[in-house]
């Protein structure tokens, strides 16, 4: 059967099959031995083939990815840890007040997503906490990001019951 990995918990994966049913699966050992330089060969978002004979299914194949986002492995030198696969869009919620998200953090997120060709959206939350000066600063930051093609939105999670969010 074919399915989509929805969640990873330790060595178990929740897989949504094409028939709409969810299955609890483990990775067949053979996959781990095929020279993969990733500490986790199966990631959330992966399309997989799997078999179910008992209560626990077996992931038998990882289908080709359109993209993925990864970081260096903290456990193995020269290996990577896949954070997600087949990502359509990366959304980062940031704030300029209580607590302030650093511009450096935002930039690292954008560069990382861009390096994997993943479209990005920034959502600036807590607009209700900003002074006039803070709103102007936020608008200036948004202008900079939009000039490089990053869609940016402002919201207040406390005040906006239905924010006008139109994501690409």
TIVO-2410 file (N, C-alpha, C; in nm, 3 decimals):
# residues 168
REC num residu      c1      c2      c3 atome chaine
REC   1      X   0.084  -0.118   0.000     N      A
REC   1      X   0.000   0.000   0.000    CA      A
REC   1      X   0.088   0.124   0.000     C      A
REC   2      X   0.030   0.236  -0.049     N      A
REC   2      X   0.099   0.364  -0.045    CA      A
REC   2      X   0.038   0.448   0.066     C      A
REC   3      X   0.124   0.532   0.126     N      A
REC   3      X   0.075   0.619   0.232    CA      A
REC   3      X   0.164   0.739   0.253     C      A
REC   4      X   0.119   0.825   0.342     N      A
REC   4      X   0.189   0.949   0.377    CA      A
REC   4      X   0.221   0.945   0.525     C      A
REC   5      X   0.348   0.970   0.560     N      A
REC   5      X   0.389   0.970   0.701    CA      A
REC   5      X   0.338   1.100   0.765     C      A
REC   6      X   0.252   1.084   0.867     N      A
REC   6      X   0.192   1.198   0.936    CA      A
REC   6      X   0.268   1.238   1.061     C      A
REC   7      X   0.324   1.137   1.129     N      A
REC   7      X   0.388   1.163   1.258    CA      A
REC   7      X   0.494   1.058   1.284     C      A
REC   8      X   0.599   1.102   1.352     N      A
REC   8      X   0.707   1.013   1.390    CA      A
REC   8      X   0.725   1.020   1.540     C      A
REC   9      X   0.720   0.905   1.605     N      A
REC   9      X   0.743   0.900   1.750    CA      A
REC   9      X   0.840   0.785   1.777     C      A
REC  10      X   0.963   0.822   1.800     N      A
REC  10      X   1.065   0.719   1.823    CA      A
REC  10      X   1.084   0.637   1.697     C      A
REC  11      X   1.063   0.507   1.706     N      A
REC  11      X   1.079   0.421   1.588    CA      A
REC  11      X   0.945   0.386   1.524     C      A
REC  12      X   0.837   0.451   1.566     N      A
REC  12      X   0.705   0.426   1.509    CA      A
REC  12      X   0.660   0.546   1.426     C      A
REC  13      X   0.583   0.517   1.322     N      A
REC  13      X   0.534   0.619   1.230    CA      A
REC  13      X   0.385   0.601   1.209     C      A
REC  14      X   0.310   0.710   1.215     N      A
REC  14      X   0.169   0.707   1.178    CA      A
REC  14      X   0.162   0.734   1.028     C      A
REC  15      X   0.103   0.639   0.955     N      A
REC  15      X   0.097   0.649   0.810    CA      A
REC  15      X  -0.049   0.654   0.768     C      A
REC  16      X  -0.083   0.755   0.688     N      A
REC  16      X  -0.217   0.770   0.633    CA      A
REC  16      X  -0.218   0.703   0.496     C      A
REC  17      X  -0.297   0.595   0.484     N      A
REC  17      X  -0.304   0.522   0.358    CA      A
REC  17      X  -0.397   0.591   0.260     C      A
REC  18      X  -0.387   0.552   0.135     N      A
REC  18      X  -0.471   0.610   0.031    CA      A
REC  18      X  -0.619   0.587   0.056     C      A
REC  19      X  -0.652   0.483   0.133     N      A
REC  19      X  -0.793   0.455   0.163    CA      A
REC  19      X  -0.845   0.538   0.281     C      A
REC  20      X  -0.760   0.627   0.335     N      A
REC  20      X  -0.802   0.715   0.444    CA      A
REC  20      X  -0.781   0.658   0.584     C      A
REC  21      X  -0.735   0.534   0.594     N      A
REC  21      X  -0.709   0.473   0.725    CA      A
REC  21      X  -0.568   0.505   0.771     C      A
REC  22      X  -0.552   0.514   0.904     N      A
REC  22      X  -0.420   0.536   0.963    CA      A
REC  22      X  -0.363   0.405   1.012     C      A
REC  23      X  -0.233   0.388   0.992     N      A
REC  23      X  -0.164   0.267   1.034    CA      A
REC  23      X  -0.041   0.304   1.116     C      A
REC  24      X  -0.013   0.224   1.217     N      A
REC  24      X   0.107   0.239   1.298    CA      A
REC  24      X   0.213   0.149   1.236     C      A
REC  25      X   0.325   0.208   1.194     N      A
REC  25      X   0.427   0.131   1.121    CA      A
REC  25      X   0.565   0.150   1.182     C      A
REC  26      X   0.651   0.053   1.152     N      A
REC  26      X   0.794   0.062   1.181    CA      A
REC  26      X   0.867   0.053   1.048     C      A
REC  27      X   0.993   0.095   1.047     N      A
REC  27      X   1.074   0.087   0.927    CA      A
REC  27      X   1.133  -0.053   0.917     C      A
REC  28      X   1.121  -0.112   0.800     N      A
REC  28      X   1.185  -0.241   0.777    CA      A
REC  28      X   1.335  -0.220   0.786     C      A
REC  29      X   1.407  -0.305   0.856     N      A
REC  29      X   1.550  -0.291   0.881    CA      A
REC  29      X   1.633  -0.270   0.757     C      A
REC  30      X   1.595  -0.331   0.646     N      A
REC  30      X   1.670  -0.321   0.521    CA      A
REC  30      X   1.688  -0.176   0.476     C      A
REC  31      X   1.587  -0.093   0.499     N      A
REC  31      X   1.594   0.047   0.456    CA      A
REC  31      X   1.710   0.118   0.525     C      A
REC  32      X   1.730   0.092   0.652     N      A
REC  32      X   1.836   0.158   0.727    CA      A
REC  32      X   1.976   0.118   0.681     C      A
REC  33      X   1.989   0.007   0.612     N      A
REC  33      X   2.121  -0.043   0.573    CA      A
REC  33      X   2.159  -0.008   0.430     C      A
REC  34      X   2.083   0.076   0.364     N      A
REC  34      X   2.109   0.105   0.223    CA      A
REC  34      X   2.199   0.227   0.203     C      A
REC  35      X   2.289   0.256   0.294     N      A
REC  35      X   2.387   0.362   0.278    CA      A
REC  35      X   2.329   0.502   0.292     C      A
REC  36      X   2.217   0.515   0.357     N      A
REC  36      X   2.156   0.647   0.376    CA      A
REC  36      X   2.236   0.724   0.480     C      A
REC  37      X   2.270   0.849   0.448     N      A
REC  37      X   2.348   0.933   0.539    CA      A
REC  37      X   2.256   1.021   0.624     C      A
REC  38      X   2.145   0.965   0.667     N      A
REC  38      X   2.051   1.036   0.751    CA      A
REC  38      X   2.025   0.951   0.874     C      A
REC  39      X   2.015   1.018   0.987     N      A
REC  39      X   1.990   0.945   1.111    CA      A
REC  39      X   1.846   0.894   1.116     C      A
REC  40      X   1.759   0.956   1.039     N      A
REC  40      X   1.620   0.912   1.031    CA      A
REC  40      X   1.579   0.902   0.884     C      A
REC  41      X   1.587   0.785   0.827     N      A
REC  41      X   1.559   0.774   0.684    CA      A
REC  41      X   1.415   0.807   0.646     C      A
REC  42      X   1.321   0.794   0.738     N      A
REC  42      X   1.181   0.825   0.711    CA      A
REC  42      X   1.146   0.950   0.791     C      A
REC  43      X   1.083   1.047   0.723     N      A
REC  43      X   1.048   1.173   0.789    CA      A
REC  43      X   0.900   1.205   0.768     C      A
REC  44      X   0.847   1.291   0.853     N      A
REC  44      X   0.712   1.339   0.834    CA      A
REC  44      X   0.703   1.403   0.697     C      A
REC  45      X   0.598   1.367   0.622     N      A
REC  45      X   0.580   1.418   0.487    CA      A
REC  45      X   0.625   1.322   0.379     C      A
REC  46      X   0.699   1.218   0.417     N      A
REC  46      X   0.743   1.120   0.317    CA      A
REC  46      X   0.625   1.040   0.265     C      A
REC  47      X   0.629   1.013   0.135     N      A
REC  47      X   0.538   0.917   0.074    CA      A
REC  47      X   0.609   0.783   0.078     C      A
REC  48      X   0.538   0.681   0.123     N      A
REC  48      X   0.601   0.550   0.144    CA      A
REC  48      X   0.513   0.438   0.092     C      A
REC  49      X   0.577   0.326   0.067     N      A
REC  49      X   0.506   0.200   0.047    CA      A
REC  49      X   0.518   0.123   0.177     C      A
REC  50      X   0.409   0.056   0.216     N      A
REC  50      X   0.414  -0.021   0.340    CA      A
REC  50      X   0.323  -0.143   0.330     C      A
REC  51      X   0.350  -0.238   0.419     N      A
REC  51      X   0.272  -0.361   0.427    CA      A
REC  51      X   0.211  -0.371   0.565     C      A
REC  52      X   0.093  -0.432   0.573     N      A
REC  52      X   0.031  -0.455   0.703    CA      A
REC  52      X  -0.016  -0.599   0.711     C      A
REC  53      X   0.054  -0.677   0.791     N      A
REC  53      X   0.014  -0.816   0.813    CA      A
REC  53      X  -0.039  -0.834   0.955     C      A
REC  54      X   0.009  -0.750   1.045     N      A
REC  54      X  -0.028  -0.763   1.186    CA      A
REC  54      X  -0.074  -0.627   1.236     C      A
REC  55      X  -0.065  -0.607   1.367     N      A
REC  55      X  -0.104  -0.479   1.427    CA      A
REC  55      X  -0.009  -0.366   1.385     C      A
REC  56      X   0.118  -0.400   1.363     N      A
REC  56      X   0.219  -0.301   1.326    CA      A
REC  56      X   0.257  -0.323   1.181     C      A
REC  57      X   0.247  -0.217   1.100     N      A
REC  57      X   0.285  -0.226   0.960    CA      A
REC  57      X   0.436  -0.210   0.943     C      A
REC  58      X   0.483  -0.238   0.822     N      A
REC  58      X   0.625  -0.224   0.789    CA      A
REC  58      X   0.641  -0.132   0.670     C      A
REC  59      X   0.717  -0.025   0.688     N      A
REC  59      X   0.749   0.063   0.577    CA      A
REC  59      X   0.857  -0.007   0.495     C      A
REC  60      X   0.827  -0.032   0.368     N      A
REC  60      X   0.918  -0.109   0.283    CA      A
REC  60      X   0.996  -0.022   0.185     C      A
REC  61      X   0.945   0.099   0.157     N      A
REC  61      X   1.012   0.184   0.059    CA      A
REC  61      X   0.976   0.330   0.084     C      A
REC  62      X   1.076   0.416   0.071     N      A
REC  62      X   1.055   0.561   0.077    CA      A
REC  62      X   1.051   0.608  -0.068     C      A
REC  63      X   0.941   0.670  -0.109     N      A
REC  63      X   0.927   0.715  -0.246    CA      A
REC  63      X   1.005   0.846  -0.265     C      A
REC  64      X   1.042   0.879  -0.388     N      A
REC  64      X   1.122   1.000  -0.412    CA      A
REC  64      X   1.057   1.126  -0.354     C      A
REC  65      X   1.142   1.213  -0.299     N      A
REC  65      X   1.096   1.338  -0.238    CA      A
REC  65      X   1.102   1.452  -0.339     C      A
REC  66      X   1.009   1.545  -0.328     N      A
REC  66      X   1.018   1.667  -0.408    CA      A
REC  66      X   1.116   1.764  -0.345     C      A
REC  67      X   1.125   1.762  -0.212     N      A
REC  67      X   1.221   1.842  -0.137    CA      A
REC  67      X   1.223   1.790   0.005     C      A
REC  68      X   1.310   1.846   0.083     N      A
REC  68      X   1.314   1.813   0.227    CA      A
REC  68      X   1.391   1.925   0.296     C      A
REC  69      X   1.376   1.928   0.426     N      A
REC  69      X   1.452   2.025   0.505    CA      A
REC  69      X   1.523   1.945   0.614     C      A
REC  70      X   1.650   1.975   0.632     N      A
REC  70      X   1.728   1.897   0.728    CA      A
REC  70      X   1.823   1.985   0.806     C      A
REC  71      X   1.882   1.925   0.905     N      A
REC  71      X   1.985   1.990   0.985    CA      A
REC  71      X   2.095   1.887   1.008     C      A
REC  72      X   2.208   1.934   1.057     N      A
REC  72      X   2.316   1.842   1.091    CA      A
REC  72      X   2.270   1.753   1.205     C      A
REC  73      X   2.312   1.629   1.200     N      A
REC  73      X   2.280   1.536   1.307    CA      A
REC  73      X   2.360   1.571   1.431     C      A
REC  74      X   2.295   1.569   1.546     N      A
REC  74      X   2.367   1.593   1.671    CA      A
REC  74      X   2.433   1.466   1.720     C      A
REC  75      X   2.395   1.351   1.661     N      A
REC  75      X   2.447   1.223   1.707    CA      A
REC  75      X   2.563   1.169   1.623     C      A
REC  76      X   2.557   1.191   1.490     N      A
REC  76      X   2.657   1.131   1.402    CA      A
REC  76      X   2.720   1.236   1.313     C      A
REC  77      X   2.852   1.245   1.317     N      A
REC  77      X   2.924   1.337   1.230    CA      A
REC  77      X   2.908   1.292   1.085     C      A
REC  78      X   2.886   1.389   0.996     N      A
REC  78      X   2.871   1.358   0.854    CA      A
REC  78      X   2.733   1.309   0.816     C      A
REC  79      X   2.642   1.305   0.910     N      A
REC  79      X   2.506   1.263   0.882    CA      A
REC  79      X   2.411   1.382   0.899     C      A
REC  80      X   2.292   1.368   0.844     N      A
REC  80      X   2.189   1.471   0.854    CA      A
REC  80      X   2.067   1.415   0.924     C      A
REC  81      X   1.985   1.504   0.976     N      A
REC  81      X   1.858   1.468   1.038    CA      A
REC  81      X   1.749   1.538   0.957     C      A
REC  82      X   1.662   1.463   0.893     N      A
REC  82      X   1.556   1.520   0.811    CA      A
REC  82      X   1.443   1.567   0.903     C      A
REC  83      X   1.411   1.696   0.893     N      A
REC  83      X   1.303   1.753   0.976    CA      A
REC  83      X   1.167   1.728   0.913     C      A
REC  84      X   1.158   1.740   0.780     N      A
REC  84      X   1.032   1.719   0.709    CA      A
REC  84      X   1.062   1.697   0.561     C      A
REC  85      X   0.970   1.629   0.493     N      A
REC  85      X   0.987   1.601   0.350    CA      A
REC  85      X   0.864   1.647   0.274     C      A
REC  86      X   0.883   1.673   0.145     N      A
REC  86      X   0.775   1.712   0.055    CA      A
REC  86      X   0.696   1.831   0.110     C      A
REC  87      X   0.770   1.933   0.148     N      A
REC  87      X   0.712   2.051   0.211    CA      A
REC  87      X   0.661   2.146   0.103     C      A
REC  88      X   0.533   2.186   0.115     N      A
REC  88      X   0.473   2.279   0.019    CA      A
REC  88      X   0.503   2.424   0.055     C      A
REC  89      X   0.512   2.451   0.185     N      A
REC  89      X   0.531   2.588   0.230    CA      A
REC  89      X   0.579   2.586   0.375     C      A
REC  90      X   0.671   2.678   0.407     N      A
REC  90      X   0.719   2.693   0.544    CA      A
REC  90      X   0.664   2.823   0.601     C      A
REC  91      X   0.598   2.814   0.714     N      A
REC  91      X   0.537   2.932   0.778    CA      A
REC  91      X   0.604   2.950   0.914     C      A
REC  92      X   0.650   3.073   0.940     N      A
REC  92      X   0.711   3.105   1.067    CA      A
REC  92      X   0.631   3.216   1.133     C      A
REC  93      X   0.584   3.191   1.255     N      A
REC  93      X   0.514   3.293   1.333    CA      A
REC  93      X   0.617   3.361   1.420     C      A
REC  94      X   0.628   3.493   1.405     N      A
REC  94      X   0.727   3.571   1.479    CA      A
REC  94      X   0.659   3.685   1.553     C      A
REC  95      X   0.729   3.742   1.649     N      A
REC  95      X   0.678   3.857   1.723    CA      A
REC  95      X   0.790   3.958   1.742     C      A
REC  96      X   0.752   4.083   1.746     N      A
REC  96      X   0.848   4.189   1.777    CA      A
REC  96      X   0.831   4.237   1.920     C      A
REC  97      X   0.740   4.170   1.993     N      A
REC  97      X   0.717   4.205   2.134    CA      A
REC  97      X   0.675   4.081   2.211     C      A
REC  98      X   0.729   4.066   2.329     N      A
REC  98      X   0.686   3.967   2.430    CA      A
REC  98      X   0.671   3.824   2.382     C      A
REC  99      X   0.769   3.751   2.347     N      A
REC  99      X   0.910   3.785   2.334    CA      A
REC  99      X   0.941   3.829   2.191     C      A
REC 100      X   1.050   3.896   2.177     N      A
REC 100      X   1.094   3.945   2.046    CA      A
REC 100      X   1.168   3.831   1.974     C      A
REC 101      X   1.129   3.806   1.851     N      A
REC 101      X   1.200   3.709   1.767    CA      A
REC 101      X   1.315   3.783   1.699     C      A
REC 102      X   1.434   3.730   1.710     N      A
REC 102      X   1.549   3.800   1.653    CA      A
REC 102      X   1.546   3.793   1.500     C      A
REC 103      X   1.589   3.899   1.439     N      A
REC 103      X   1.598   3.905   1.293    CA      A
REC 103      X   1.694   3.797   1.243     C      A
REC 104      X   1.799   3.771   1.317     N      A
REC 104      X   1.894   3.665   1.279    CA      A
REC 104      X   1.826   3.530   1.271     C      A
REC 105      X   1.737   3.500   1.366     N      A
REC 105      X   1.663   3.372   1.365    CA      A
REC 105      X   1.574   3.366   1.241     C      A
REC 106      X   1.502   3.476   1.214     N      A
REC 106      X   1.415   3.481   1.096    CA      A
REC 106      X   1.497   3.459   0.970     C      A
REC 107      X   1.610   3.527   0.960     N      A
REC 107      X   1.695   3.514   0.841    CA      A
REC 107      X   1.746   3.371   0.823     C      A
REC 108      X   1.788   3.306   0.932     N      A
REC 108      X   1.836   3.168   0.922    CA      A
REC 108      X   1.724   3.075   0.874     C      A
REC 109      X   1.603   3.096   0.925     N      A
REC 109      X   1.488   3.017   0.882    CA      A
REC 109      X   1.464   3.035   0.732     C      A
REC 110      X   1.464   3.160   0.687     N      A
REC 110      X   1.437   3.189   0.546    CA      A
REC 110      X   1.546   3.130   0.455     C      A
REC 111      X   1.671   3.144   0.494     N      A
REC 111      X   1.781   3.090   0.414    CA      A
REC 111      X   1.773   2.939   0.407     C      A
REC 112      X   1.743   2.876   0.520     N      A
REC 112      X   1.733   2.731   0.523    CA      A
REC 112      X   1.620   2.683   0.432     C      A
REC 113      X   1.504   2.743   0.443     N      A
REC 113      X   1.390   2.703   0.359    CA      A
REC 113      X   1.420   2.731   0.212     C      A
REC 114      X   1.478   2.844   0.183     N      A
REC 114      X   1.509   2.879   0.044    CA      A
REC 114      X   1.610   2.782  -0.016     C      A
REC 115      X   1.705   2.738   0.064     N      A
REC 115      X   1.807   2.646   0.013    CA      A
REC 115      X   1.746   2.512  -0.030     C      A
REC 116      X   1.628   2.480   0.022     N      A
REC 116      X   1.558   2.358  -0.016    CA      A
REC 116      X   1.440   2.387  -0.109     C      A
REC 117      X   1.436   2.513  -0.162     N      A
REC 117      X   1.333   2.558  -0.256    CA      A
REC 117      X   1.193   2.546  -0.198     C      A
REC 118      X   1.180   2.582  -0.072     N      A
REC 118      X   1.050   2.578  -0.005    CA      A
REC 118      X   1.001   2.721   0.011     C      A
REC 119      X   0.885   2.754  -0.046     N      A
REC 119      X   0.830   2.890  -0.030    CA      A
REC 119      X   0.807   2.922   0.118     C      A
REC 120      X   0.830   3.048   0.154     N      A
REC 120      X   0.820   3.088   0.294    CA      A
REC 120      X   0.714   3.196   0.314     C      A
REC 121      X   0.653   3.195   0.432     N      A
REC 121      X   0.560   3.299   0.475    CA      A
REC 121      X   0.596   3.336   0.618     C      A
REC 122      X   0.601   3.466   0.645     N      A
REC 122      X   0.621   3.515   0.781    CA      A
REC 122      X   0.489   3.570   0.832     C      A
REC 123      X   0.452   3.529   0.952     N      A
REC 123      X   0.332   3.584   1.016    CA      A
REC 123      X   0.379   3.658   1.140     C      A
REC 124      X   0.362   3.789   1.138     N      A
REC 124      X   0.399   3.874   1.252    CA      A
REC 124      X   0.278   3.881   1.345     C      A
REC 125      X   0.288   3.817   1.460     N      A
REC 125      X   0.178   3.813   1.558    CA      A
REC 125      X   0.197   3.924   1.661     C      A
REC 126      X   0.096   3.946   1.741     N      A
REC 126      X   0.095   4.040   1.854    CA      A
REC 126      X   0.102   4.185   1.808     C      A
REC 127      X   0.039   4.215   1.696     N      A
REC 127      X   0.038   4.354   1.648    CA      A
REC 127      X  -0.032   4.446   1.750     C      A
REC 128      X  -0.119   4.388   1.832     N      A
REC 128      X  -0.191   4.466   1.934    CA      A
REC 128      X  -0.099   4.515   2.045     C      A
REC 129      X   0.018   4.456   2.059     N      A
REC 129      X   0.110   4.496   2.166    CA      A
REC 129      X   0.210   4.603   2.121     C      A
REC 130      X   0.208   4.638   1.993     N      A
REC 130      X   0.308   4.732   1.941    CA      A
REC 130      X   0.263   4.877   1.956     C      A
REC 131      X   0.358   4.962   1.988     N      A
REC 131      X   0.335   5.107   1.989    CA      A
REC 131      X   0.334   5.154   1.844     C      A
REC 132      X   0.305   5.282   1.822     N      A
REC 132      X   0.312   5.337   1.687    CA      A
REC 132      X   0.451   5.318   1.628     C      A
REC 133      X   0.552   5.342   1.712     N      A
REC 133      X   0.691   5.323   1.670    CA      A
REC 133      X   0.718   5.177   1.634     C      A
REC 134      X   0.665   5.086   1.715     N      A
REC 134      X   0.682   4.943   1.691    CA      A
REC 134      X   0.614   4.898   1.563     C      A
REC 135      X   0.494   4.952   1.537     N      A
REC 135      X   0.423   4.919   1.413    CA      A
REC 135      X   0.501   4.967   1.291     C      A
REC 136      X   0.562   5.085   1.302     N      A
REC 136      X   0.641   5.137   1.191    CA      A
REC 136      X   0.765   5.051   1.168     C      A
REC 137      X   0.831   5.010   1.276     N      A
REC 137      X   0.946   4.921   1.264    CA      A
REC 137      X   0.905   4.789   1.198     C      A
REC 138      X   0.794   4.734   1.243     N      A
REC 138      X   0.744   4.609   1.185    CA      A
REC 138      X   0.717   4.626   1.035     C      A
REC 139      X   0.654   4.735   0.997     N      A
REC 139      X   0.625   4.760   0.856    CA      A
REC 139      X   0.754   4.773   0.774     C      A
REC 140      X   0.854   4.838   0.831     N      A
REC 140      X   0.984   4.849   0.762    CA      A
REC 140      X   1.048   4.712   0.741     C      A
REC 141      X   1.039   4.626   0.842     N      A
REC 141      X   1.094   4.491   0.831    CA      A
REC 141      X   1.018   4.412   0.725     C      A
REC 142      X   0.886   4.424   0.726     N      A
REC 142      X   0.804   4.354   0.626    CA      A
REC 142      X   0.841   4.399   0.485     C      A
REC 143      X   0.862   4.527   0.464     N      A
REC 143      X   0.899   4.578   0.332    CA      A
REC 143      X   1.029   4.513   0.285     C      A
REC 144      X   1.124   4.500   0.374     N      A
REC 144      X   1.253   4.437   0.338    CA      A
REC 144      X   1.231   4.292   0.295     C      A
REC 145      X   1.153   4.217   0.372     N      A
REC 145      X   1.130   4.076   0.339    CA      A
REC 145      X   1.046   4.062   0.211     C      A
REC 146      X   0.949   4.147   0.192     N      A
REC 146      X   0.866   4.136   0.072    CA      A
REC 146      X   0.946   4.171  -0.054     C      A
REC 147      X   1.048   4.257  -0.041     N      A
REC 147      X   1.133   4.289  -0.156    CA      A
REC 147      X   1.210   4.167  -0.206     C      A
REC 148      X   1.235   4.072  -0.118     N      A
REC 148      X   1.304   3.949  -0.160    CA      A
REC 148      X   1.206   3.835  -0.184     C      A
REC 149      X   1.077   3.868  -0.188     N      A
REC 149      X   0.976   3.769  -0.226    CA      A
REC 149      X   0.914   3.689  -0.113     C      A
REC 150      X   0.932   3.732   0.011     N      A
REC 150      X   0.875   3.660   0.124    CA      A
REC 150      X   0.741   3.723   0.161     C      A
REC 151      X   0.633   3.647   0.149     N      A
REC 151      X   0.500   3.695   0.187    CA      A
REC 151      X   0.500   3.716   0.338     C      A
REC 152      X   0.447   3.831   0.382     N      A
REC 152      X   0.443   3.863   0.525    CA      A
REC 152      X   0.305   3.913   0.562     C      A
REC 153      X   0.255   3.867   0.675     N      A
REC 153      X   0.123   3.903   0.725    CA      A
REC 153      X   0.134   3.952   0.868     C      A
REC 154      X   0.042   4.038   0.910     N      A
REC 154      X   0.037   4.079   1.051    CA      A
REC 154      X  -0.096   4.036   1.109     C      A
REC 155      X  -0.091   3.985   1.231     N      A
REC 155      X  -0.213   3.941   1.300    CA      A
REC 155      X  -0.201   3.971   1.449     C      A
REC 156      X  -0.314   3.958   1.514     N      A
REC 156      X  -0.318   3.954   1.659    CA      A
REC 156      X  -0.401   3.832   1.696     C      A
REC 157      X  -0.338   3.733   1.752     N      A
REC 157      X  -0.410   3.611   1.789    CA      A
REC 157      X  -0.518   3.641   1.892     C      A
REC 158      X  -0.501   3.746   1.971     N      A
REC 158      X  -0.599   3.782   2.074    CA      A
REC 158      X  -0.718   3.860   2.017     C      A
REC 159      X  -0.695   3.937   1.912     N      A
REC 159      X  -0.800   4.026   1.861    CA      A
REC 159      X  -0.862   3.981   1.729     C      A
REC 160      X  -0.786   3.914   1.644     N      A
REC 160      X  -0.835   3.877   1.512    CA      A
REC 160      X  -0.903   3.741   1.518     C      A
REC 161      X  -1.036   3.741   1.511     N      A
REC 161      X  -1.107   3.613   1.515    CA      A
REC 161      X  -1.097   3.542   1.380     C      A
REC 162      X  -1.092   3.617   1.272     N      A
REC 162      X  -1.077   3.561   1.138    CA      A
REC 162      X  -0.980   3.649   1.061     C      A
REC 163      X  -0.851   3.637   1.090     N      A
REC 163      X  -0.755   3.723   1.020    CA      A
REC 163      X  -0.762   3.698   0.869     C      A
REC 164      X  -0.739   3.803   0.795     N      A
REC 164      X  -0.742   3.795   0.650    CA      A
REC 164      X  -0.611   3.732   0.603     C      A
REC 165      X  -0.606   3.601   0.613     N      A
REC 165      X  -0.485   3.528   0.577    CA      A
REC 165      X  -0.511   3.458   0.444     C      A
REC 166      X  -0.440   3.498   0.343     N      A
REC 166      X  -0.452   3.439   0.211    CA      A
REC 166      X  -0.314   3.390   0.170     C      A
REC 167      X  -0.283   3.267   0.209     N      A
REC 167      X  -0.152   3.212   0.182    CA      A
REC 167      X  -0.143   3.164   0.039     C      A
REC 168      X  -0.026   3.178  -0.023     N      A
REC 168      X  -0.008   3.132  -0.162    CA      A
REC 168      X  -0.023   2.981  -0.172     C      A
***
